């Protein structure tokens, strides 16, 4: 029998309060916390399963002075806040009906039945909160040891329950897999790829960005392209995406800049602002994300001085342009020049131009734009130099 090693999270005060309130015989730690502990990885989220109904969970926790938030009460999930820690607690479930996007569930009291509705064997591991003893009904521990990401039971059935599991398969294979993809699971996701069209764009975007957040997403992105996944979820995929992604990863490593999934998404797209806007709109990205993606697409070949570029498109976008399009030396130089620097404001306003004798109107705005362009080109000199530039511009106008 496999047992979890002693870890700090197992003895955290908040978790111990919750276990005491619900009863150790009514609680198991489930999923990622168990998986990652067995792999020796950091644990961030500690999820709990219980046969107790949500109302009883709430009653017992509140009686123990633990705050309860009904975050997903329709699906049997509440969030408990104890000693500053947040834990999701979900009542055991079984699926009554699924359509690939959402499931109708019924509460259950059988641990194995609850485990059977999960996606992969490595995610269906349940640990006793006191002894650390791990319950494993589907060979998840063996798969974890061999680096095999495998659907529980029939892969096609698991995918039909939630089509997002297609993309989750690639993400988990990239994180935990070793060697070739598990054959039956791999064949099933390829066969079902068109069903991704039925998912909400937000869910697809969230999963795609998680894949691009992986330390080195290139092998799995290449596999997804070969499997036809992008034909369904990202038909705008650039023909030379692999070369751009290679350059980006090399530049990220050279500069020490933290990986950013949106920047990596840009590497998959052609350098066309309209295409970037189209993708951002379809994936329901935020306005800020849409503007950033469009800026990167529109300035992919614009490697003027980084601070000049930042004046037009912002610091983050300027840095990302160099990461996408520069070589390691220029990308590092750009990142260094932009670090701890803010784009300054032009130390001159329209009133300063009028005070120099120019009549209020369009000419003032034109001169101000010309002064600003010269100021940026000279790398933001001081106010005295800006005044000289303005006098020069006005003199030329008078001439």
PyMOL commands that set and color helices and strands:
alter all, ss='L'
color gray80, all
select helices_A, chain A and resi 9-11+13-22+24-26+32-39+54-63+73-75+111-116+121-123+140-146+155-161+165-176+183-191+193-198+201-212+218-226+229-233+241-255+261-267+273-282+287-298+306-313+315-325+328-338+350-354+362-377+383-398
alter helices_A, ss='H'
color red, helices_A
select strands_A, chain A and resi 28-30+47-50+67-72+77-82+85-91+93-98+103-107+125-128+134-136
alter strands_A, ss='S'
color yellow, strands_A
deselect
rebuild
show_as cartoon
